[in-house]
Amino acid sequence: MTIRGAGFKPDAIVKLVRPDIQEIEPARYEVIDATRIIATFDFADQPHGLYDLTVINPDGAQATLPYRYLIERALEIDVTIVSAVLALYRLDSQGSTAFHCRA
């Protein structure tokens, strides 16, 4: 996720917080500059629900956006793989039929 704001310090901490239930820190994140942080979270086995987004600067200053992120059950992937075969017939110069397949 990309977090935009102002005054982010290089050592700022990012968390998703569900008060009294769970705090999730990103698997990795980078403070790009004082206005942007890019974070990647792993939500496997995390409690579902709405989470606050919190950024904490090293001096203790923090900003929280309440109920900003919803974690819910992911839909199962439904994939159908179809293998197609294209058959081409052509006549060669002697009038014989040649058969070619491509997958």
JOPE-V179525 format. One record per residue. N is the residue number from 1. RES is the residue in three letters. PSI is psi in whole degrees, -180 to 180 (* if undefined). BURIAL is b if it has 24 or more other ideal C-beta (glycine too) atoms within 12 Angstrom, else e. D_CENTER is the distance of its C-alpha to the mean C-alpha in whole Angstrom. Layout:
{{N	RES	PSI	BURIAL	D_CENTER} {N	RES	PSI	BURIAL	D_CENTER}}
This chain:
{{1	MET	151	b	7} {2	THR	126	e	11} {3	ILE	125	b	14} {4	ARG	143	e	17} {5	GLY	-143	b	21} {6	ALA	147	e	24} {7	GLY	17	e	25} {8	PHE	130	b	23} {9	LYS	156	e	24} {10	PRO	-29	e	23} {11	ASP	22	e	23} {12	ALA	151	b	21} {13	ILE	140	b	19} {14	VAL	138	b	16} {15	LYS	150	b	16} {16	LEU	128	b	15} {17	VAL	127	b	18} {18	ARG	100	b	20} {19	PRO	133	e	24} {20	ASP	8	e	26} {21	ILE	-55	e	23} {22	GLN	146	e	20} {23	GLU	131	e	19} {24	ILE	121	b	15} {25	GLU	151	e	15} {26	PRO	152	b	12} {27	ALA	-36	e	12} {28	ARG	152	e	12} {29	TYR	161	b	13} {30	GLU	129	e	15} {31	VAL	108	b	18} {32	ILE	-48	e	18} {33	ASP	-171	e	21} {34	ALA	-7	e	23} {35	THR	-3	e	21} {36	ARG	135	e	17} {37	ILE	137	b	15} {38	ILE	125	e	11} {39	ALA	145	b	10} {40	THR	124	e	7} {41	PHE	152	b	8} {42	ASP	113	e	9} {43	PHE	8	e	10} {44	ALA	131	e	12} {45	ASP	21	e	16} {46	GLN	146	b	15} {47	PRO	138	e	18} {48	HIS	152	e	17} {49	GLY	-176	e	18} {50	LEU	137	e	17} {51	TYR	146	b	17} {52	ASP	146	b	18} {53	LEU	123	b	16} {54	THR	134	b	19} {55	VAL	128	b	19} {56	ILE	122	b	23} {57	ASN	158	e	25} {58	PRO	-27	e	27} {59	ASP	3	e	30} {60	GLY	-13	e	29} {61	ALA	137	e	28} {62	GLN	156	e	25} {63	ALA	136	b	23} {64	THR	131	e	22} {65	LEU	110	e	20} {66	PRO	146	e	21} {67	TYR	44	e	19} {68	ARG	-22	e	16} {69	TYR	129	b	13} {70	LEU	124	e	13} {71	ILE	124	b	12} {72	GLU	170	e	14} {73	ARG	133	e	14} {74	ALA	146	e	12} {75	LEU	141	e	14} {76	GLU	147	e	16} {77	ILE	130	e	15} {78	ASP	107	e	19} {79	VAL	133	e	19} {80	THR	126	e	23} {81	ILE	125	e	24} {82	VAL	128	e	27} {83	SER	122	e	29} {84	ALA	139	e	31} {85	VAL	128	e	35} {86	LEU	121	e	36} {87	ALA	128	e	40} {88	LEU	131	e	42} {89	TYR	140	e	46} {90	ARG	157	e	48} {91	LEU	132	e	52} {92	ASP	-176	e	53} {93	SER	-21	e	56} {94	GLN	5	e	58} {95	GLY	8	e	57} {96	SER	152	e	55} {97	THR	131	e	52} {98	ALA	146	e	49} {99	PHE	129	e	46} {100	HIS	140	e	42} {101	CYS	144	e	39} {102	ARG	141	e	35} {103	ALA	*	e	32}}
